Amino acid sequence: MKVILLDKNRALVSAWKKTLDGFKHVSFHIGTLEDLPQKVLGTNAAVVSPGNSFGFLGGGFDLAIQSFFGGKQFEKFFRKRIGEFYKPVGETTIVDLDHWARNGIRYIVHIPTVVAPTRKVFDTEHPVETGYQLVFNAMWSALVRAPKNVETLIVPGLGTGYLGIPKAVCSKAMAFALNLFFANETMSVELRNVLIMHFLGFRYEGFFPADYKEECAKLGIELDKLKHFNVCKHPIAHLLPNEHLAAQEGDTSEPIHKPV
C-alpha cells in the first residue's frame, strides 16, 4: 500500500516533506481530490474522512469529499452507510462506495476527529492530549483499518483546519505513525507498542516485553533517549534512529507532488 498525503495548504505539505523526506511509501500532493489522476490511484483506493461524529460532510476536507462524489445526495448515502448515529472520536468505519466510486476511489475511511465543529480542540497547555495523540490515533487507525485490497490511501491534514492543530504537530504525529506502521518487517509488534507508549507519554514498564532492550540495541535505539523522550521537545529520530526503519530507499514509484 502507498500513501498520498494531500492538502491545499502548501505550508503543511512542506512540513510533511520535511518530516518524511525520502520515505518511499509516501508521495505528496498540493491540491484536491479532483487533481489526482486515476493512474496514480489505481483501481482500489481509499480516502480518509477525518470529520465529525455524525458523518455530516459540510466543511473542510469533508466538504471536498461531498463535492467530489456527488453533493448532498452522496452525503445522504454516506450517513446512511455509517449508521447515522453517533461515532465516538477515533472510531473507524469503512464505507464501500459501490456505485458512488469515482476515479478508482472505492472506499472512505471515516475517522471522526471531533464530535461537532463547535470550538477549537487544540490546547497549548495540553498539546499531547489535544494534538499529538489525536493525530497519531487517526493516522494509525487509518493505516491499520484500511481494507486489505487497498492499493492507495489518500490522507489529508488531520486536525489542521477547524480543530486548530499546528502543522508541525500534525506532520510529526503523522510521520511517526507512518514510519512505525511500515517498520513491520524490521521491528516486532511488542517494540512498536513500546515506542507508541513513549511517543504518547504513557511509559509503563509493566507492558514492556522482556527482550525490548536487546531489540532496541539491535535497531540502534538508545535506551536513555527512549526513557526521556518528550514528544514536544525531541525529534522522532530518538525513537526511530535508523534509516532502514523508515524504509527510505528504493522507491520506484513516480512522485506526484508539485513544487513547494
C-alpha positions in Angstrom: 0.0 0.0 0.0 1.2 3.5 -0.8 0.0 6.7 0.9 -0.8 10.0 -0.7 -0.7 13.0 1.6 -3.0 15.6 0.1 -3.7 19.1 1.1 -4.2 22.6 -0.4 -2.1 24.1 2.3 1.4 24.5 1.0 3.0 25.0 4.4 1.5 21.7 5.6 2.8 19.9 2.6 6.2 21.4 3.2 6.1 20.2 6.8 5.2 16.7 5.6 8.1 16.7 3.1 10.5 17.8 5.8 9.5 15.1 8.3 9.1 12.3 5.7 12.0 13.2 3.4 12.8 10.2 1.3 10.1 8.0 2.7 9.4 5.5 -0.1 5.8 4.7 0.8 4.5 8.3 0.7 4.0 10.9 -2.1 2.9 14.4 -1.6 0.3 16.5 -3.4 -0.8 20.1 -3.2 -4.4 20.3 -4.3 -7.7 18.5 -4.1 -9.2 15.1 -5.0 -10.0 16.5 -8.4 -6.3 16.9 -9.1 -5.4 13.2 -8.5 -5.1 11.2 -11.8 -6.6 7.8 -11.7 -3.4 6.2 -13.0 -1.8 7.3 -9.7 -4.6 5.9 -7.6 -5.0 2.5 -9.2 -8.4 0.7 -9.1 -8.7 0.2 -5.3 -8.0 3.5 -3.5 -9.4 4.8 -0.2 -9.7 8.3 1.2 -9.7 9.3 4.9 -12.5 11.4 6.1 -11.3 13.0 9.4 -14.6 14.6 10.2 -17.3 14.7 12.9 -19.1 12.0 14.9 -22.3 12.2 12.9 -21.0 11.8 9.3 -22.0 15.2 8.0 -19.8 16.4 5.1 -20.3 20.1 5.4 -16.9 21.6 6.0 -13.2 21.4 5.4 -11.9 18.3 3.6 -15.3 16.5 4.2 -17.0 19.2 2.1 -14.4 18.4 -0.7 -15.3 14.7 -0.4 -19.0 15.6 -0.6 -18.5 17.7 -3.7 -16.2 15.2 -5.4 -18.6 12.2 -5.0 -22.0 13.8 -5.7 -23.1 16.6 -3.3 -25.9 16.3 -0.8 -27.2 13.1 -2.3 -23.9 11.5 -1.7 -23.9 12.8 1.9 -27.2 11.1 2.5 -25.8 7.8 1.1 -22.7 8.2 3.2 -24.5 8.9 6.5 -26.9 6.0 5.9 -23.9 3.7 5.4 -22.2 4.7 8.6 -25.5 4.3 10.5 -26.3 8.0 11.0 -25.8 7.5 14.8 -23.0 8.9 17.0 -19.5 7.6 16.3 -17.0 8.4 19.1 -13.9 10.3 18.1 -11.3 7.8 16.8 -13.8 5.1 15.9 -13.1 3.8 12.4 -15.8 2.9 9.9 -15.1 1.6 6.4 -17.6 2.7 3.7 -17.7 0.8 0.4 -18.8 3.4 -2.1 -20.4 1.0 -4.5 -21.8 2.9 -7.5 -20.6 6.2 -6.0 -17.0 5.1 -6.5 -15.0 7.5 -8.7 -11.5 7.6 -10.3 -10.5 4.4 -8.6 -11.5 5.6 -5.1 -13.7 2.8 -3.8 -13.7 3.4 0.0 -13.9 6.1 2.6 -12.2 5.5 5.9 -14.3 7.6 8.3 -12.4 8.5 11.5 -14.1 11.3 13.5 -11.6 13.8 14.9 -14.2 15.9 16.6 -17.8 15.4 17.9 -19.1 18.5 16.2 -17.3 21.7 14.9 -18.2 24.0 17.8 -14.8 25.1 19.0 -11.1 24.7 18.6 -9.7 21.5 20.1 -6.0 22.1 20.3 -4.8 23.5 23.7 -1.3 24.7 24.0 -1.3 23.7 27.7 -2.1 20.1 26.8 -0.5 19.6 23.3 -0.2 15.8 23.7 -3.8 15.0 24.5 -5.3 17.6 22.2 -2.8 17.4 19.3 -0.2 14.6 19.0 -2.4 11.9 20.4 -5.5 12.8 18.3 -3.5 13.0 15.1 -1.4 9.9 15.7 -4.5 7.8 16.6 -6.3 8.9 13.5 -3.4 8.2 11.2 -2.6 4.9 12.9 -6.3 3.7 12.7 -6.4 4.6 9.0 -3.4 2.6 8.2 -4.4 -0.4 10.3 -8.1 -0.5 9.3 -7.8 0.3 5.6 -9.2 -2.7 3.6 -6.5 -5.2 2.7 -7.1 -4.8 -1.1 -6.5 -1.0 -1.0 -3.6 0.0 -3.2 -3.5 3.7 -2.3 -4.6 5.5 0.8 -5.3 9.3 0.5 -4.9 11.2 3.7 -5.4 15.0 4.2 -4.0 17.1 7.0 -5.5 15.8 10.3 -6.9 18.4 12.6 -5.1 21.3 11.0 -8.3 23.1 9.9 -11.1 23.9 12.4 -9.5 22.0 15.2 -6.5 24.3 15.2 -3.8 21.7 15.5 -0.4 23.3 14.4 1.1 22.0 11.2 4.3 21.0 13.0 2.3 18.8 15.5 0.2 17.3 12.7 3.2 16.4 10.5 5.3 15.0 13.3 2.5 12.7 14.6 1.5 11.6 11.1 5.2 10.9 10.2 5.7 8.8 13.4 2.6 6.7 12.6 3.7 6.1 9.0 7.3 5.3 10.0 6.1 2.9 12.7 3.5 1.2 10.5 5.9 0.4 7.7 8.6 -0.8 10.1 6.6 -4.0 10.5 9.4 -6.1 8.7 12.2 -4.8 10.9 10.5 -4.4 14.3 8.4 -6.6 16.5 4.8 -5.6 17.4 5.8 -5.5 21.0 8.6 -3.0 20.5 6.3 -0.8 18.3 3.9 -0.8 21.2 6.7 0.4 23.5 7.5 3.2 21.1 3.9 4.3 20.9 3.7 4.5 24.7 6.8 6.7 24.8 5.5 8.9 21.9 2.2 9.5 23.7 3.7 9.9 27.1 2.5 6.7 28.7 5.7 5.0 29.7 4.6 1.9 31.6 7.3 -0.8 32.0 4.8 -3.3 33.1 3.8 -3.6 29.4 7.4 -3.8 28.1 8.5 -7.2 26.7 11.4 -8.8 28.5 13.7 -8.6 25.5 12.9 -5.0 24.4 16.4 -3.7 25.4 18.1 -6.3 23.2 15.8 -5.4 20.3 16.5 -1.7 20.9 20.2 -2.3 20.8 19.9 -4.2 17.5 18.0 -1.4 15.9 20.2 1.4 17.3 17.6 2.8 19.7 19.3 4.4 22.6 17.6 3.5 25.9 18.4 6.8 27.6 16.8 8.7 24.7 13.9 6.4 24.8 13.3 6.7 28.5 13.4 10.5 28.5 11.6 11.1 25.2 9.3 14.1 25.2 7.3 14.5 22.0 7.1 18.3 22.4 10.9 18.6 22.6 12.6 15.7 20.9 12.7 14.5 17.2 11.1 11.2 16.3 14.7 10.1 15.4 15.2 9.5 19.1 12.6 6.7 18.7 13.4 5.6 15.1 17.0 6.5 14.5 17.9 4.2 11.6 17.1 5.0 8.0 16.1 1.4 7.3 13.3 1.7 9.9 11.8 4.5 7.9 12.1 2.4 4.6 13.6 5.4 2.9 15.5 3.8 -0.1 14.4 2.1 -3.2 11.2 3.9 -4.2 10.4 3.2 -7.8 7.1 5.0 -8.0 6.8 8.3 -9.7 6.2 11.2 -7.3 3.2 13.3 -8.0 3.8 16.3 -5.7 4.0 19.7 -7.2 6.9 22.1 -6.3 6.5 23.7 -2.9 
